[in-house]
Amino acid sequence: MHPMSGTTQNYAWGSPSEIPRVLGLPASGEPQAEYWLGAHASAPSTVDGQRMDARIEADPGLVGRASVEQFGARLPYLLKVLAADQPLSLQVHPTREQAEEGHARENAEGIAKDDPKRTYKDDWPKPELMLALTPFEALCGFRDPMRTAELFEKLGIPALDQMVAPLRLRQGSAGLAEVFLDALSSTDEHRDLVVETVARCVPHVEAEGEFGLFCRTAVLLDEFFPGDPSILAALMLNRFTMQPGEAVFLEAGSMHAYLKGTGIEVMANSDNVVRGGLTRKHIDVDELVRVVNFDAAPVELVQPTQEAPGLTRYPTPAPEFALWQVDPTEGVDVSLPATDSGRILLVIEGHLRDAEGTELHQGQAAFIDAGEQVVVSGDATAFLAAPGV
């Protein structure tokens, strides 16, 4: 195991205390949103004093033959600790084909990589898995359109009833797409409708059941994005809370927004985000229409599988990454999987060691080269990421 140092991202929506708590470090007082471990070009980790991306470029075999054959000489995944103290933007990620086409198109149009109107920073998809370390609140995927119509209609606003009428009149995704796009309107009339909707929700925030949750979501979003026209669009999504140890997989096309909580996130090594609202950044509505999956479906959590004592996998169909929770205890050693791949191991509780005597304590991480067989002992909770191929 090679000790590894990550990079902290101090975005405004981050928590000043959660990432220091998870990593066992003193808080700086400023928001810390994400802690990155990987080889992303904008914030690569260091291993043995060397940038991770440069290390892999010099020796791609460190990642593993199967990964290099499919993805080239790069680390295909990025492991993060994420701590949201307030809602993130409403967003969606592209498929690989959409990312390749969009990246090539924007290059041909001469849009600079740092242009605020640039959507595709690279030509990769960005599927991701979020695993909760605390109760984790999020919006994900579209609620059944008939149920969404009922929730809006309970507010008794004629103009709102008219806006959501296609949810009843048109079948499935067609009605959802029409109303969602209408809900992104930035006209004065629409902004007034948002204000009235939130005001009508306020008396119901203590209500039981789905309507109360619907109203609390509206009020929460308005607290951080007052009068934002996309609040009505966000209210069309499923809201749910994950408990610690639960996880959700976000495939391409899944509209989502994280609201609050701390978790372990693993994703394809990409920075492609197509934003749909709750942001001051550029929203490309035409691209949004091409990328979003408007099929309604309930949220399905990932079902973990115990592969061995102290080793639990969170399976997904993503070829770019895989994730395991590693829990050695006194008397239970754990043989780390994916021996033929380059892996990242992060300890968030306790301590562990390998047979060579290398120790990792809370907040410490290591890169494990492809071909390196590692058995860890100790008393710890850790997470292991690897390519998914």
Salt bridges, closest charged atoms under 4 A:
GLU18 OE1 - ARG21 NH2 2.83
GLU34 OE1 - LYS80 NZ 3.20
ASP48 OD2 - HIS2 ND1 3.29
ASP53 OD2 - ARG51 NH2 2.60
ASP85 OD1 - LYS260 NZ 2.96
GLU101 OE1 - ARG105 NH2 3.04
GLU106 OE1 - ARG118 NE 2.99
GLU128 OE1 - HIS93 NE2 3.24
GLU128 OE2 - HIS256 NE2 3.55
GLU137 OE1 - ARG239 NH2 2.28
GLU150 OE1 - ARG147 NH1 2.72
GLU153 OE1 - ARG168 NH2 2.78
GLU178 OE1 - ARG170 NH1 2.70
GLU196 OE2 - ARG200 NH2 3.44
GLU210 OE2 - ARG143 NE 3.35
GLU210 OE1 - ARG147 NE 2.67
GLU287 OE1 - ARG105 NH2 3.05
GLU287 OE1 - ARG290 NH2 2.54
GLU320 OE2 - ARG96 NH2 2.89
GLU359 OE2 - ARG353 NE 3.85
GLU359 OE1 - HIS361 NE2 3.14
ASP369 OD2 - HIS2 NE2 3.11
ASP369 OD1 - ARG55 NH1 3.39
